[in-house]
Amino acid sequence: MSSSPPGPPATPPPLSAHASVAAPQQTIPADDVVRSPLWARLGLALALALLLQAVVSAVVIHWLFFSDPQQHALRREMFRAMMQMQGIRPSPWRHLLLSPLTTTVLTALVVGAVTFPLMQHLTRRLQRLQLGVRALGDLDLGARVAVEGRDEVAALAAAFNQAAGRIETLVNSHKSLLAYTSHELRTPLARLRMALETLGQPQAGPTRDAALREARRNLAELDELIGTILLYSRLDASGPRVLHVREVDVLALAAEEASRENAEVQGDWVRLLGDERLLRHAIRNLLDNARKHAPNSPPELTVQNTPQGVRIRVCDRGPGVPAAEAERIFEPFVRLHGRGDGSGLGLPLVRRIARLHGGDVHYEPHPGGGACFVLDVASLNPASPQRA
């Protein structure tokens, strides 16, 4: 067999006339950006301002008193006569001290002595703020700066602390969410793997049907878990920006969700501005929670009009919640002991949705035994939604 000689190496196609190559962006270190300290620039600006004042004063005084030689000589004689009457002898030093240039220099020294400590104090605060920003950039999420005074620098420091706290909360929440997701997904995946192994073996019809039902149930559980995690993460990261505000008929919305659980709805006809999808999700989570803890009795759902908006109450005849856990159950990934059902994100997601709508959710014991979850939401302004 004969082989053809190797051809020339392939060259890349030439760039078209409209193609552009983006140059890599260079990051300039913070130390190179600050070419001169702030106090030096403020001092230079102050010196230039005083120098300009001296020049303008000299020009104005010269124009007023020395432009006419006769008037200048007359004023000089009157000044000497007044000095002699007071017993003061003429001296070049006194003339120098009374000159506009000398008074300007003395003013500059006094102003500089007063303002220089103030400028140093201001620049030290800005330097501490710079160190805090640099520490946050180096992934020190606990970096904070002291809020000193009540001026613009103090407001900037407070805004930095608020932003740093928000970033720390989001990062920690995402870390917890990642750890929780990796843990929670293992159980339905393991069950799904066992069901698939059963389906892969020659089995009788009932066994295959049971394995198929188990696989479908696990897939539905995975889909619900992933949807809940994604929604919680999106609400936690984006906040009010994810809201689609429109008019919502709350009683009709509650009736639609209650029909899935064969529950009856009572209450007032209420219309408000809010995100229909998120409100539906919140009501559905409360109804699902009631069904899980009281499967033998339908939940009770009432809608009540309030001055702020609407109150939605979902009650069940389950075991209830201990008083010590009444607030903990609204924290992410918290499940009561012995009640392993659920993702641990349903009630925290309801609270997040309520706060995005200017309200909140809380637990109340049912008078006849069981649990009641009270959801309060307010009507939003489509131009400026409430912040959680």
Disulfide bonds with the S-S distance in Angstrom:
Cys315-Cys372 2.09
